Amino acid sequence: GAQVLAGGSYQSAEQPPPPATAPPFIKVSAGTVHSAALRADGAILCFGMQADGRCDVPSNLGPFKAVSAGGAHTAAVRVNGLVVCWGSNVSQQCNVPAALGACRDVSAGAAHTLALRTDGTVDAWGSNSSGQRTVPKEAVGCPAIAAGGSHSVALLASGAVVCWGSNASGQSNVPVGLPACRAVAAGTSHTVVLRTDGGMKTGRDIVVA
């Protein structure tokens, strides 16, 4: 089965990476100073800095189908579609809206959380310091989302990309003429998209492939 390999600084790590003998994993997510991995059986393992309880996976809420590690919190989707968050809640990034409903994916930013409902609509909570949780009206029927440092990204059904929130480094400047895309990812202050033709482009207008 698939194993998790982790690299980087472990100077402040309190929770070690899973051993090579751990059950197979199907998804991984890297946060600022912690990571999360989803096992094939729906269990989640978190490792890295333990502060604020970001690695304390709830023991009675699994199995899960999605997970995302953020700045100091972790967000996950249970198999029934309900979203659960744990870790720092300084900006209310773990306060899942009561009326959220069933979701198929989630993305944890620095201090905000995005959720993709089963109907393709997007919801957000937590910090709105740069407008990162003010979801634009065109973000409907979305197949994918990504939460960055203080910005958010959504992939539309048409393959178009929408970004909102901080644009201090041009991370929300979707390039004019960008071809249809099939995946999006957001870092602290940049955005990366995977085009349907297999090429990649970053939010700084640099063609990667």
KEKOLGU-147174 format. One record per residue: residue in one letter; residue number from 1; x, y, z of N, C-alpha, C in turn. Coordinates in pm, whole numbers. Layout:
<zafis>
a/NUM/X/Y/Z/X/Y/Z/X/Y/Z $
...
</zafis>
This chain:
<zafis>
g/1/81/-119/0/0/0/0/85/125/0 $
a/2/21/240/-22/91/367/-26/139/408/113 $
q/3/263/456/121/318/501/247/334/652/244 $
v/4/346/713/362/365/856/376/511/883/407 $
l/5/575/969/326/711/1012/351/708/1161/380 $
a/6/768/1205/487/766/1346/526/907/1401/531 $
g/7/922/1526/482/1051/1593/487/1035/1733/541 $
g/8/1146/1795/580/1140/1929/635/1190/1931/777 $
s/9/1165/2042/845/1214/2058/981/1128/1983/1082 $
y/10/1192/1914/1173/1122/1845/1280/1163/1902/1416 $
q/11/1227/2018/1418/1277/2076/1542/1165/2100/1643 $
s/12/1046/2135/1593/936/2163/1683/829/2055/1676 $
a/13/857/1946/1606/757/1841/1591/736/1766/1722 $
e/14/612/1751/1760/579/1674/1879/511/1543/1842 $
q/15/458/1535/1721/391/1416/1674/467/1363/1553 $
p/16/533/1248/1562/615/1198/1451/531/1147/1335 $
p/17/591/1137/1215/520/1083/1098/482/937/1122 $
p/18/383/886/1050/344/745/1068/457/652/1025 $
p/19/471/537/1088/576/443/1051/548/376/917 $
a/20/653/320/859/638/254/729/544/135/735 $
t/21/522/84/855/434/-32/872/287/6/886 $
a/22/256/137/881/118/183/895/35/136/776 $
p/23/-98/123/793/-186/82/683/-174/179/565 $
p/24/-218/138/446/-204/224/328/-282/356/340 $
f/25/-224/462/280/-287/594/280/-334/630/140 $
i/26/-437/715/133/-492/753/4/-486/904/-22 $
k/27/-470/985/83/-462/1130/68/-369/1188/173 $
v/28/-300/1297/138/-217/1369/234/-239/1519/218 $
s/29/-210/1593/323/-224/1738/320/-117/1800/409 $
a/30/-49/1904/357/56/1971/433/9/2107/481 $
g/31/14/2129/612/-18/2258/669/108/2338/690 $
t/32/100/2444/770/216/2529/794/325/2452/869 $
v/33/290/2390/980/388/2314/1058/333/2179/1105 $
h/34/228/2132/1038/179/1997/1066/119/1940/938 $
s/35/101/1811/936/48/1742/818/-61/1645/860 $
a/36/-144/1606/762/-251/1510/788/-253/1407/676 $
a/37/-282/1283/711/-288/1176/613/-414/1094/635 $
l/38/-483/1062/525/-607/985/531/-578/841/489 $
r/39/-609/747/575/-588/606/545/-702/550/461 $
a/40/-676/437/397/-777/373/313/-899/330/393 $
d/41/-880/307/523/-993/266/607/-1070/384/664 $
g/42/-1032/508/623/-1105/626/667/-1051/689/793 $
a/43/-945/635/850/-884/694/968/-787/805/927 $
i/44/-769/903/1014/-678/1015/989/-564/1012/1090 $
l/45/-442/1035/1040/-326/1051/1126/-269/1190/1102 $
c/46/-243/1264/1209/-181/1396/1198/-44/1392/1264 $
f/47/50/1465/1208/184/1468/1265/247/1603/1242 $
g/48/348/1636/1324/411/1768/1320/387/1839/1451 $
m/49/385/1973/1447/364/2049/1571/226/2020/1629 $
q/50/223/1995/1757/101/1953/1824/26/2069/1890 $
a/51/85/2187/1894/24/2301/1964/-120/2325/1919 $
d/52/-203/2369/2011/-343/2403/1987/-429/2282/1954 $
g/53/-375/2162/1965/-455/2043/1940/-479/2012/1794 $
r/54/-398/2071/1706/-419/2050/1562/-395/1907/1518 $
c/55/-325/1829/1598/-298/1688/1565/-385/1592/1645 $
d/56/-476/1646/1726/-563/1563/1810/-688/1522/1732 $
v/57/-677/1417/1654/-790/1370/1572/-900/1317/1662 $
p/58/-1024/1365/1646/-1134/1313/1728/-1145/1161/1712 $
s/59/-1156/1092/1823/-1153/945/1819/-1286/880/1787 $
n/60/-1395/955/1794/-1526/892/1779/-1607/946/1662 $
l/61/-1541/1010/1564/-1615/1072/1454/-1589/1010/1318 $
g/62/-1489/923/1306/-1459/861/1178/-1563/757/1139 $
p/63/-1550/699/1020/-1442/723/924/-1461/853/846 $
f/64/-1350/898/783/-1349/1022/707/-1324/993/558 $
k/65/-1359/1092/474/-1334/1079/331/-1247/1192/275 $
a/66/-1217/1293/356/-1132/1404/311/-1070/1470/432 $
v/67/-950/1528/415/-883/1597/524/-795/1707/469 $
s/68/-777/1813/546/-691/1925/504/-625/1986/627 $
a/69/-493/2005/621/-418/2067/729/-397/2214/697 $
g/70/-428/2302/792/-416/2446/769/-302/2508/849 $
g/71/-321/2634/884/-219/2705/959/-197/2646/1097 $
a/72/-304/2639/1176/-295/2581/1310/-420/2499/1341 $
h/73/-490/2457/1236/-608/2374/1255/-617/2269/1145 $
t/74/-704/2173/1166/-726/2066/1069/-875/2054/1043 $
a/75/-911/2031/918/-1051/2014/880/-1067/1882/807 $
a/76/-1181/1818/828/-1204/1688/766/-1352/1671/734 $
v/77/-1380/1581/639/-1517/1548/603/-1543/1403/638 $
r/78/-1645/1378/718/-1683/1242/752/-1750/1175/633 $
v/79/-1762/1044/634/-1821/973/521/-1968/1011/501 $
n/80/-2033/1063/605/-2172/1108/590/-2182/1251/539 $
g/81/-2066/1313/509/-2067/1448/451/-2055/1559/552 $
l/82/-2058/1529/680/-2047/1634/782/-1901/1675/801 $
v/83/-1880/1804/822/-1745/1859/838/-1710/1872/985 $
v/84/-1587/1837/1018/-1536/1848/1155/-1403/1922/1151 $
c/85/-1381/2013/1245/-1254/2086/1254/-1199/2078/1396 $
w/86/-1067/2078/1407/-1004/2080/1539/-872/2157/1532 $
g/87/-826/2202/1648/-705/2284/1655/-738/2425/1698 $
s/88/-655/2519/1657/-676/2659/1695/-810/2712/1642 $
n/89/-877/2788/1728/-1005/2847/1688/-1005/2997/1715 $
v/90/-884/3056/1713/-869/3198/1742/-954/3285/1649 $
s/91/-964/3244/1523/-1041/3321/1424/-1172/3252/1389 $
q/92/-1217/3160/1474/-1338/3082/1453/-1330/2991/1330 $
q/93/-1206/2954/1293/-1188/2867/1178/-1235/2724/1202 $
c/94/-1263/2691/1329/-1316/2558/1360/-1465/2558/1391 $
n/95/-1527/2675/1380/-1671/2686/1407/-1751/2650/1282 $
v/96/-1772/2521/1261/-1847/2475/1144/-1991/2525/1151 $
p/97/-2039/2593/1047/-2176/2644/1048/-2278/2532/1071 $
a/98/-2375/2556/1157/-2474/2454/1192/-2556/2409/1072 $
a/99/-2579/2501/978/-2663/2470/862/-2582/2436/737 $
l/100/-2456/2398/755/-2368/2373/641/-2420/2263/549 $
g/101/-2466/2154/605/-2514/2043/523/-2401/1951/480 $
a/102/-2435/1855/394/-2338/1755/350/-2236/1814/254 $
c/103/-2110/1777/272/-2001/1827/188/-1922/1710/130 $
r/104/-1848/1740/23/-1763/1636/-36/-1615/1667/-22 $
d/105/-1582/1792/13/-1441/1826/31/-1429/1946/123 $
v/106/-1308/1968/173/-1281/2079/264/-1137/2122/243 $
s/107/-1109/2249/271/-973/2301/258/-948/2400/371 $
a/108/-838/2377/444/-803/2462/558/-696/2562/520 $
g/109/-723/2691/539/-626/2795/511/-548/2831/637 $
a/110/-483/2946/635/-406/2989/751/-496/3007/873 $
a/111/-609/3072/854/-701/3094/965/-846/3096/918 $
h/112/-873/3032/802/-1010/3018/756/-1029/2880/696 $
t/113/-1153/2843/676/-1185/2710/623/-1285/2723/510 $
l/114/-1261/2647/403/-1354/2638/291/-1416/2499/288 $
a/115/-1543/2493/253/-1610/2364/239/-1682/2360/105 $
l/116/-1674/2247/38/-1742/2227/-90/-1860/2133/-66 $
r/117/-1979/2189/-75/-2099/2108/-53/-2118/2008/-167 $
t/118/-2203/1911/-143/-2229/1809/-245/-2298/1867/-368 $
d/119/-2362/1984/-354/-2426/2047/-469/-2332/2140/-546 $
g/120/-2204/2145/-504/-2106/2226/-575/-2097/2370/-529 $
t/121/-2173/2409/-427/-2162/2544/-374/-2053/2547/-267 $
v/122/-2003/2667/-239/-1890/2683/-148/-1932/2765/-27 $
d/123/-1888/2723/89/-1911/2800/211/-1776/2823/278 $
a/124/-1769/2925/363/-1643/2959/428/-1669/3017/565 $
w/125/-1574/2994/656/-1583/3053/789/-1442/3074/843 $
g/126/-1435/3152/951/-1305/3186/1008/-1267/3328/974 $
s/127/-1137/3354/966/-1089/3490/940/-1137/3543/805 $
n/128/-1174/3670/805/-1212/3738/680/-1131/3866/667 $
s/129/-1008/3863/718/-923/3981/721/-896/4041/584 $
s/130/-896/3957/480/-871/4005/344/-986/3968/250 $
g/131/-1101/3934/308/-1215/3895/226/-1208/3751/178 $
q/132/-1124/3669/242/-1103/3532/196/-1222/3439/219 $
r/133/-1315/3477/302/-1434/3393/319/-1560/3457/258 $
t/134/-1542/3564/182/-1654/3627/112/-1666/3561/-25 $
v/135/-1737/3450/-30/-1746/3369/-152/-1822/3444/-261 $
p/136/-1761/3459/-381/-1830/3529/-490/-1947/3448/-543 $
k/137/-2045/3517/-599/-2168/3451/-644/-2145/3353/-757 $
e/138/-2038/3370/-835/-2013/3278/-946/-1955/3144/-901 $
a/139/-1921/3131/-773/-1863/3007/-723/-1974/2905/-693 $
v/140/-2034/2853/-800/-2139/2751/-789/-2105/2637/-885 $
g/141/-2155/2518/-853/-2127/2403/-937/-1979/2372/-943 $
c/142/-1908/2396/-834/-1761/2380/-832/-1719/2236/-806 $
p/143/-1619/2187/-880/-1565/2054/-853/-1448/2055/-756 $
a/144/-1388/2173/-729/-1270/2177/-643/-1252/2314/-579 $
i/145/-1190/2316/-460/-1162/2440/-387/-1022/2431/-327 $
a/146/-969/2548/-288/-840/2552/-219/-833/2679/-135 $
a/147/-792/2663/-10/-776/2777/81/-628/2805/100 $
g/148/-586/2930/79/-447/2968/96/-425/3040/227 $
g/149/-321/3123/231/-293/3198/352/-407/3290/389 $
s/150/-435/3386/302/-547/3478/322/-626/3496/194 $
h/151/-624/3394/107/-704/3398/-15/-769/3261/-37 $
s/152/-866/3258/-128/-938/3135/-156/-950/3116/-306 $
v/153/-962/2990/-348/-968/2957/-489/-1078/2854/-512 $
a/154/-1149/2870/-623/-1251/2772/-662/-1239/2742/-810 $
l/155/-1254/2617/-845/-1257/2574/-985/-1402/2560/-1025 $
l/156/-1440/2626/-1133/-1578/2619/-1180/-1596/2499/-1272 $
a/157/-1722/2460/-1293/-1751/2345/-1378/-1701/2366/-1520 $
s/158/-1693/2491/-1562/-1646/2523/-1697/-1496/2508/-1712 $
g/159/-1426/2493/-1600/-1280/2488/-1603/-1217/2622/-1572 $
a/160/-1301/2725/-1557/-1250/2858/-1520/-1213/2859/-1372 $
v/161/-1126/2951/-1335/-1079/2962/-1197/-1120/3097/-1139 $
v/162/-1166/3096/-1015/-1204/3218/-945/-1122/3227/-816 $
c/163/-1063/3343/-790/-987/3366/-667/-1042/3489/-595 $
w/164/-1038/3488/-464/-1080/3604/-387/-1001/3610/-257 $
g/165/-999/3727/-197/-922/3749/-75/-798/3830/-103 $
s/166/-692/3807/-27/-569/3884/-42/-509/3870/-182 $
n/167/-458/3983/-232/-389/3983/-361/-256/4056/-348 $
a/168/-202/4056/-225/-79/4130/-197/38/4083/-283 $
s/169/38/3957/-321/147/3903/-405/96/3860/-542 $
g/170/-22/3907/-580/-79/3870/-708/-140/3731/-710 $
q/171/-160/3673/-591/-210/3537/-584/-355/3520/-628 $
s/172/-428/3630/-634/-567/3624/-678/-587/3679/-819 $
n/173/-477/3711/-886/-484/3760/-1025/-488/3642/-1122 $
v/174/-607/3595/-1154/-619/3486/-1250/-573/3538/-1387 $
p/175/-475/3472/-1449/-422/3520/-1578/-531/3530/-1685 $
v/176/-530/3639/-1759/-625/3656/-1869/-595/3551/-1975 $
g/177/-698/3485/-2023/-679/3385/-2125/-636/3249/-2072 $
l/178/-643/3231/-1942/-605/3102/-1884/-694/2993/-1941 $
p/179/-636/2887/-1999/-718/2777/-2053/-795/2706/-1942 $
a/180/-888/2620/-1981/-966/2544/-1885/-874/2462/-1795 $
c/181/-911/2454/-1668/-829/2383/-1569/-907/2268/-1508 $
r/182/-833/2177/-1442/-897/2062/-1379/-860/2047/-1232 $
a/183/-767/2127/-1182/-730/2121/-1040/-671/2254/-997 $
v/184/-686/2286/-869/-633/2410/-813/-565/2381/-679 $
a/185/-465/2463/-645/-397/2453/-515/-357/2593/-473 $
a/186/-361/2619/-343/-327/2752/-291/-223/2741/-181 $
g/187/-115/2820/-193/-14/2829/-89/-39/2951/-3 $
t/188/58/2988/76/42/3104/163/14/3230/83 $
s/189/88/3253/-25/69/3375/-104/85/3349/-253 $
h/190/47/3230/-298/47/3202/-442/-60/3097/-473 $
t/191/-91/3086/-602/-192/2991/-648/-135/2912/-765 $
v/192/-165/2783/-769/-122/2698/-879/-243/2626/-936 $
v/193/-250/2618/-1069/-359/2546/-1134/-303/2444/-1231 $
l/194/-377/2337/-1250/-342/2235/-1348/-442/2245/-1463 $
r/195/-391/2278/-1581/-478/2294/-1697/-524/2158/-1748 $
t/196/-632/2157/-1823/-683/2032/-1878/-587/1973/-1981 $
d/197/-497/2056/-2036/-399/2004/-2131/-274/1950/-2061 $
g/198/-276/1950/-1927/-165/1895/-1851/-61/1996/-1808 $
g/199/-70/2118/-1857/25/2222/-1817/-14/2283/-1684 $
m/200/82/2353/-1622/57/2421/-1496/88/2568/-1509 $
k/201/22/2647/-1424/50/2789/-1422/36/2836/-1278 $
t/202/118/2932/-1237/110/2984/-1101/47/3122/-1101 $
g/203/9/3164/-981/-52/3295/-965/42/3409/-990 $
r/204/169/3380/-1016/266/3486/-1046/296/3491/-1196 $
d/205/207/3429/-1275/218/3433/-1421/344/3365/-1474 $
i/206/386/3260/-1409/503/3185/-1456/456/3049/-1507 $
v/207/487/3019/-1631/449/2889/-1685/546/2785/-1630 $
v/208/493/2685/-1562/576/2581/-1502/597/2466/-1601 $
a/209/496/2430/-1673/509/2320/-1768/413/2342/-1884 $
</zafis>
